[in-house]
């Protein structure tokens, strides 16, 4: 199982991405979390509110998930960060039933 960490501009965008991925059976679950972000963009310091998506999925759909995120995301350069995980067997079995 892998988790994608994907900051989004707002809750609506995050939920749209999550719902699309769920409907396409590319993820088993999504969590939407508010965050404060600080970074430099085009040489200028930025500080703003964002929403992070934690997307739980399986290795065999990784490229499809990344492509869908790129198509749906509003950022010029969205962060799509893969996190490798270890998960209990019961949860993994459930996730395998959800993702095609």
C-alpha positions in Angstrom: 0.0 0.0 0.0 1.1 3.6 -0.7 -0.1 6.9 0.4 0.0 10.1 -1.7 0.4 13.4 0.1 -1.1 16.1 -2.1 -1.6 19.7 -1.0 -4.5 21.5 -2.6 -5.7 25.1 -2.8 -8.9 24.5 -0.9 -11.3 21.9 0.4 -13.5 21.9 -2.7 -10.6 21.0 -4.9 -9.4 18.3 -2.5 -12.8 16.8 -2.4 -13.2 16.9 -6.1 -10.0 15.0 -6.6 -10.8 12.5 -3.9 -14.3 11.8 -5.2 -13.1 11.3 -8.8 -10.4 8.9 -7.7 -12.9 7.0 -5.5 -15.4 6.8 -8.3 -12.7 5.4 -10.7 -11.7 2.9 -8.0 -8.1 4.2 -8.0 -8.0 4.8 -4.3 -9.5 3.0 -1.3 -9.8 6.1 1.0 -9.0 9.8 1.2 -8.4 12.1 4.2 -8.7 15.8 3.9 -6.7 17.9 6.3 -6.3 21.7 6.7 -2.7 22.9 6.9 -0.7 26.1 7.0 2.0 26.2 4.2 5.1 28.3 3.8 7.3 28.2 0.7 9.0 30.3 -2.0 7.4 30.5 -5.4 9.0 32.5 -8.2 11.4 34.1 -5.7 8.8 35.3 -3.3 7.9 34.0 0.1 4.4 32.6 0.3 2.4 31.7 3.4 -1.2 30.4 3.0 -3.9 28.0 4.0 -4.1 24.8 2.0 -5.8 21.4 2.4 -3.8 18.2 2.2 -5.1 15.0 0.6 -3.9 11.7 2.0 -4.8 9.2 -0.6 -4.5 5.5 0.2 -4.0 3.2 -2.7 -2.1 0.2 -4.2 1.1 0.1 -6.2 -0.4 -1.2 -9.4 -2.5 2.0 -9.9 0.2 4.5 -9.0 0.7 6.0 -12.5 -3.0 6.3 -13.1 -3.5 8.1 -9.8 -0.7 10.6 -10.5 -2.1 11.3 -14.0 -5.6 11.9 -12.6 -4.3 14.3 -9.9 -2.3 16.2 -12.6 -5.4 16.6 -14.7 -7.7 17.7 -11.9 -5.3 19.9 -9.8 -5.2 23.6 -10.3 -1.5 24.2 -9.4 1.0 24.6 -12.1 3.3 22.2 -10.2 1.3 20.1 -7.8 3.2 18.1 -5.2 2.3 14.5 -5.5 4.4 12.8 -2.9 4.5 9.0 -2.6 4.8 7.5 0.9 5.6 3.8 1.2 3.7 2.2 4.1 3.3 -0.9 6.1 -0.3 -1.7 6.9 -2.1 -4.4 8.9 -3.4 -7.3 6.8 -7.0 -6.6 7.5 -6.9 -3.1 6.2 -4.8 -4.1 3.2 -7.4 -6.8 2.3 -10.2 -4.2 2.5 -8.2 -1.7 0.3 -7.6 -4.5 -2.3 -11.4 -4.9 -2.5 -11.8 -1.2 -3.2 -9.1 -0.6 -5.8 -9.4 -2.1 -9.3 
